[in-house]
């Protein structure tokens, strides 16, 4: 966070990018998450969209969720038989 952002309470640049991405592609992301991770993954996308929409800064939890969605969409865990993704992908 820069000096300007710290003292003027402006949203950080990462938040602006994530907010814009989720605004433009949130519904498509939720649909893809539903197909690859089930209804729970889809619900998490919508919760993240809502949380980011009202956030002043991107939290660690929101960052972790974003990374988790990236892993889901890149099929990182599709070969793990203990994960839901492998069942839904098959």
N, C-alpha and C positions, 0 to 999 in steps of 0.2 A: 504494500500500500504506500502510495506516495505521500509526501508532506501535504500536498493540496487536498488529497482525498481524506486524510486523517482529520484535518481541521475544518473542512467544509462539509463533511458528512456526505460526500458524493459517492454514488455506487462505484465499485471497482470495475475496471475494464472487463475482467473475466465475467462478472455478473451481467454486464451489458451484452456480451456475446452469447452467454448461455440463455439469458432471457429472450434475446432475439431468435435464437435457434429454436427454443421450445415454443415460442409464439408462432413461428412459421411452420414447424414440423412436428409439434407436440402430438397432434392427433395421429399422424402417420407413424410416429414413433410408438405410440400406445398400441396401435394395431399390430405393428411388427412385434412388439414385446408380448402381446397376447398370443400370437402364433408361435413364438419361440420360448416363452416363459410362462404362459398361462395367464389366467385372470389376475393373479396376484401381481405379476410383473406389470401388467397393463395399469392396474390401480396405482402402483408405485409411480408410474410415469405421470399420471394425472395429479397425484399428490405433489410430486416434485414441481410440476408446472405451476401449480397454485402457490407453493411455498416460494419459488423463485420470483413469481410475479409480485409478491409483497415484501421481498427481502431487501435489506439495505446493503448487505454484502453476502457473498457466497460462503456458506458455512462448510466446515469439513464434512459433515454428514451429506450435504448436497453434492459436494465434490465426489465423495465416495459413491453416491448413487449414480452420478453421471458416468463414472468409470465402470460401474457395474452394468449399466445399459450398453456401454461400448463393448464390454466383454460378451454380453448376451448377443448383440447384433453381429459381432465378428465370429460367433460360434466357438468361442474359446473353450467352453466346457462341454461341447457336444459329444465328445468321446468318453466322458465320465459317466458310467452306467448308474452312479448313485445320484445323479442330478436330474431334475425335471426336464432340462433342456434336451437331454439325449432322447428321452421318451417322446417328447413333442416333435423333435426334429425327424425322428424315424417315421 
